[in-house]
Amino acid sequence: MNAEPVYARRIAKSQLAGMGCLLQLIGLILLFFFPIGTIIGLALLILGHFSARKLICGNCGNPVASRSVKLCPARHAQFR
Protein backbone atom coordinates (compact mmCIF):
# COMPACT_ATOMS: atom_id res chain seq x y z
CA MET A 1 0.00 0.00 0.00
CA ASN A 2 1.45 3.36 -1.08
CA ALA A 3 0.70 6.39 1.08
CA GLU A 4 0.17 9.64 -0.80
CA PRO A 5 2.61 12.44 0.07
CA VAL A 6 1.40 15.38 2.14
CA TYR A 7 2.01 18.80 0.60
CA ALA A 8 2.35 22.11 2.43
CA ARG A 9 3.36 25.70 1.79
CA ARG A 10 6.00 27.82 3.49
CA ILE A 11 4.33 30.84 5.07
CA ALA A 12 6.20 34.03 5.95
CA LYS A 13 5.07 35.36 9.30
CA SER A 14 6.18 38.55 11.04
CA GLN A 15 6.95 38.53 14.73
CA LEU A 16 5.65 41.35 16.88
CA ALA A 17 8.43 41.09 19.46
CA GLY A 18 12.15 40.50 19.22
CA MET A 19 15.22 41.98 17.62
CA GLY A 20 13.52 42.78 14.30
CA CYS A 21 10.81 44.81 16.03
CA LEU A 22 13.40 46.66 18.09
CA LEU A 23 15.40 47.57 14.96
CA GLN A 24 12.25 48.86 13.29
CA LEU A 25 11.39 51.00 16.32
CA ILE A 26 14.87 52.54 16.44
CA GLY A 27 14.73 53.12 12.68
CA LEU A 28 11.39 54.87 13.00
CA ILE A 29 12.75 57.20 15.68
CA LEU A 30 15.89 57.98 13.66
CA LEU A 31 13.83 58.99 10.61
CA PHE A 32 13.18 62.37 12.22
CA PHE A 33 16.87 63.30 12.57
CA PHE A 34 17.59 64.66 9.10
CA PRO A 35 19.80 63.88 7.06
CA ILE A 36 22.04 61.19 8.58
CA GLY A 37 19.37 59.83 10.92
CA THR A 38 16.98 59.48 7.99
CA ILE A 39 19.43 57.34 6.03
CA ILE A 40 20.32 55.17 9.02
CA GLY A 41 16.64 54.98 10.01
CA LEU A 42 15.62 53.68 6.57
CA ALA A 43 18.38 51.08 6.67
CA LEU A 44 17.26 49.92 10.13
CA LEU A 45 13.63 49.73 9.03
CA ILE A 46 14.55 47.46 6.12
CA LEU A 47 16.91 45.34 8.22
CA GLY A 48 14.32 45.03 10.98
CA HIS A 49 11.64 43.99 8.50
CA PHE A 50 13.71 41.08 7.23
CA SER A 51 14.84 40.12 10.74
CA ALA A 52 11.25 39.93 11.99
CA ARG A 53 10.09 37.59 9.18
CA LYS A 54 10.17 33.88 9.90
CA LEU A 55 9.10 30.93 7.75
CA ILE A 56 6.61 28.41 9.12
CA CYS A 57 5.04 25.25 7.71
CA GLY A 58 1.51 25.87 6.44
CA ASN A 59 0.49 22.36 7.48
CA CYS A 60 1.57 22.21 11.12
CA GLY A 61 2.91 25.69 12.00
CA ASN A 62 6.41 24.59 12.97
CA PRO A 63 9.36 26.86 12.07
CA VAL A 64 11.25 26.17 8.84
CA ALA A 65 14.96 27.00 8.61
CA SER A 66 15.09 28.43 5.06
CA ARG A 67 13.47 28.50 1.65
CA SER A 68 15.79 25.73 0.42
CA VAL A 69 14.31 23.12 2.81
CA LYS A 70 12.23 20.55 0.89
CA LEU A 71 10.50 18.80 3.81
CA CYS A 72 8.87 20.02 7.02
CA PRO A 73 11.19 19.06 9.90
CA ALA A 74 8.29 17.95 12.13
CA ARG A 75 5.68 16.29 9.88
CA HIS A 76 7.79 15.61 6.76
CA ALA A 77 5.29 17.31 4.45
CA GLN A 78 6.73 18.25 1.05
CA PHE A 79 6.88 21.96 0.30
CA ARG A 80 5.55 23.16 -3.05
C-alpha positions in Angstrom: 0.0 0.0 0.0 1.5 3.4 -1.1 0.7 6.4 1.1 0.2 9.6 -0.8 2.6 12.4 0.1 1.4 15.4 2.1 2.0 18.8 0.6 2.3 22.1 2.4 3.4 25.7 1.8 6.0 27.8 3.5 4.3 30.8 5.1 6.2 34.0 5.9 5.1 35.4 9.3 6.2 38.6 11.0 7.0 38.5 14.7 5.6 41.4 16.9 8.4 41.1 19.5 12.1 40.5 19.2 15.2 42.0 17.6 13.5 42.8 14.3 10.8 44.8 16.0 13.4 46.7 18.1 15.4 47.6 15.0 12.2 48.9 13.3 11.4 51.0 16.3 14.9 52.5 16.4 14.7 53.1 12.7 11.4 54.9 13.0 12.7 57.2 15.7 15.9 58.0 13.7 13.8 59.0 10.6 13.2 62.4 12.2 16.9 63.3 12.6 17.6 64.7 9.1 19.8 63.9 7.1 22.0 61.2 8.6 19.4 59.8 10.9 17.0 59.5 8.0 19.4 57.3 6.0 20.3 55.2 9.0 16.6 55.0 10.0 15.6 53.7 6.6 18.4 51.1 6.7 17.3 49.9 10.1 13.6 49.7 9.0 14.5 47.5 6.1 16.9 45.3 8.2 14.3 45.0 11.0 11.6 44.0 8.5 13.7 41.1 7.2 14.8 40.1 10.7 11.2 39.9 12.0 10.1 37.6 9.2 10.2 33.9 9.9 9.1 30.9 7.8 6.6 28.4 9.1 5.0 25.3 7.7 1.5 25.9 6.4 0.5 22.4 7.5 1.6 22.2 11.1 2.9 25.7 12.0 6.4 24.6 13.0 9.4 26.9 12.1 11.2 26.2 8.8 15.0 27.0 8.6 15.1 28.4 5.1 13.5 28.5 1.6 15.8 25.7 0.4 14.3 23.1 2.8 12.2 20.6 0.9 10.5 18.8 3.8 8.9 20.0 7.0 11.2 19.1 9.9 8.3 17.9 12.1 5.7 16.3 9.9 7.8 15.6 6.8 5.3 17.3 4.4 6.7 18.2 1.0 6.9 22.0 0.3 5.6 23.2 -3.1 
